[in-house]
Amino acid sequence: MTFNKKTLVRTLILFMIALLSFTGCQAPAQTEEEENIQTNTASKLYPLEITDSMGRKVTIENEPQRIISIAPNITETIYALDMEAKLVARTDYCDYPEQVLEKESIGSLREPNIEKILELDPDLIIASTHFDPDVLKKLEDSGLTVAVLYGEESFEGVYDTILKTGKLLNADENANAVVADMQAKVKKVKEAVENQPKPKAYYVVSYGEGGDYTATGETFISQIIDMAGGENIANDATGWKYNLEALVEKDPDIVICSKYFEAKKGIESANGYNQLTAVKEDRLFEIDNNMLDRQGPRLADGLEELAKILHPDKF
């Protein structure tokens, strides 16, 4: 085949275009220095020493790859941080998000199955409130690394627990994002209910033959009711137990109960409660109480849901 000058030039141009296009599609080769930086980023964080919520110095030798959670709020935090792939087991009470039920259970909060935990060979166990010191000793005596994380009952306490969990799991960036999202939601709620009339509210923890229990003035849930733009009629009480006669006398504008265990149906027919104006006029509202009871990443969602009940016109 023969080429005239024009054909040859055209062929060379097409060849150069193809070569440049091919080169442009290739990712630039990673230098050895860049590879070392990427490889060593995690290792530079470890060994990592933190002081946990029990005042213990806990050393994490390497980035955890097999985690067991012994608390629902910690389990939810691990998922919120996108670290669920490292979670090998949870407790019977860890039920959110739904896919966590696919993880193996090691039993209850206070009496986890130590033998099962040892079989799973975790490199880190994270516990929270209601953790039995005797269980902690058994786990440590078995050579396992355990961190106990919980904060004061406040949003700041929850933020601190999330950030510390992120630190342990090399997920600082995700932890900061979760906290920032929660803070934005809290700010939005506060602004929405600011200067609004505060309806009188009563939060049902338990009722009936076992006794009447509520979130009294010294509880964090009572603070959340206030943040959501309500007035807790049980603010003057302490502990959790409440007087049914006082409840009937104060006759709250709104009654709030758990959406689980058919609580609403039971309250509607319970002695004393069936006398309340709020119950008679269909102002008995259900809420997912786990969003308020668990000191985890859904707490801001719980605040927002409570505010929607108290001030539906603002959302």
TADA-V641223 format. One record per backbone hydrogen bond with DSSP energy under -1.0 kcal/mol. CO is the residue of the C=O (numbers start at 1). NH is the residue of the N-H. Records with the same first field share a line. If there is no record, write none. Layout:
CO: NH, NH
//
This chain:
4: 8
5: 9
6: 10
7: 11
8: 12
9: 13
10: 14
11: 15
12: 16
13: 17
14: 18
15: 19
16: 20
17: 21
18: 22
19: 23
20: 24
21: 25
23: 26
31: 35
32: 36
33: 37
34: 38
35: 39
36: 40
37: 41
40: 44
42: 45
48: 60
50: 58
52: 55
56: 52
58: 50
60: 48
66: 123, 124
67: 88, 89
68: 126
71: 75
72: 76
73: 77
74: 78
75: 79
76: 80
77: 81
78: 83
79: 82
83: 86
84: 87
86: 67
89: 69
90: 106
91: 94
93: 95
97: 100
98: 101
99: 102
100: 103
104: 90
106: 113
107: 92
112: 114
113: 117
114: 118
115: 119
116: 120
124: 68
125: 147
126: 70
127: 149
132: 136
133: 137
134: 138
135: 139
136: 140
137: 141
139: 144
140: 143
145: 125
147: 127
148: 53
152: 154
154: 158
155: 159
156: 160
157: 161
158: 162
159: 163
160: 164
161: 165
162: 166
163: 167
164: 168
165: 169
166: 171
167: 170
171: 175
172: 176
173: 177
174: 178
175: 179
176: 180
177: 181
178: 182
179: 183
180: 184
181: 185
182: 186
183: 187
184: 188
185: 189
186: 190
187: 191
188: 192
189: 193
193: 196
199: 231
200: 254
201: 233
202: 256
206: 213
208: 211
212: 242
213: 205, 206
214: 216
216: 219
219: 223
220: 224
221: 225
222: 226
223: 227
224: 228
225: 230
226: 229
231: 201
232: 235
234: 217, 237
240: 214
243: 247
244: 248
245: 249
246: 250
247: 251
254: 202
255: 285
256: 204
257: 287
260: 263
262: 266
263: 267
264: 268
270: 274
272: 275
273: 276
276: 280
277: 281
278: 283
279: 282
283: 255
285: 257
287: 259, 289
288: 291
289: 292, 293
290: 294
294: 296
296: 299
298: 302
299: 303
300: 304
301: 305
302: 306
303: 307
304: 308
305: 309
306: 310
307: 311
311: 314
312: 315
//
